[in-house]
Amino acid sequence: SESISEQASAKLNQCSYDEYEEFKKLNLEYKKKFNFPFIIAVKGKNKNDILNDFRKRIQNDLSSEFDEAKKQVMKIASFRYKDITSN
């Protein structure tokens, strides 16, 4: 539920047809290149920020991107921990 809420706040549920198609294409290329899904902490970002990050990160080599994906997981965990402990 947190992921759905975070994605909605970034307006990922309101993509234009072209944005949707680009996200779909990048997702397929990313998964094929790195063999794991694209991971990004979307809190505080909008769909354009995410799409721009996607375009840049798909150019990374496997080692660099795996390191970045781990950083993103840590960011997501940190955001969610702060949300849980602040309530």
RASULWO-V302367 format. One record per backbone hydrogen bond with DSSP energy under -1.0 kcal/mol. NH is the residue of the N-H (numbers start at 1). CO is the residue of the C=O. If there is no record, write none. Layout:
# RASULWO-V302367
nh = [NH;NH]
co = [CO;CO]
This chain:
# RASULWO-V302367
nh = [5;6;7;8;9;10;11;12;14;20;21;22;23;24;25;26;27;28;29;30;31;32;33;34;35;45;47;50;51;52;53;54;55;56;57;58;59;60;65;66;67;68;69;70;71;72;73;74;75;76;77;78;79;80;81;82;83;84;85;86]
co = [1;2;3;4;5;6;8;7;11;16;17;18;19;20;21;22;23;24;25;26;27;28;29;30;31;42;10;46;47;48;49;50;51;52;53;54;56;57;61;62;63;64;65;66;67;68;69;70;71;72;73;74;75;76;77;78;79;80;81;82]
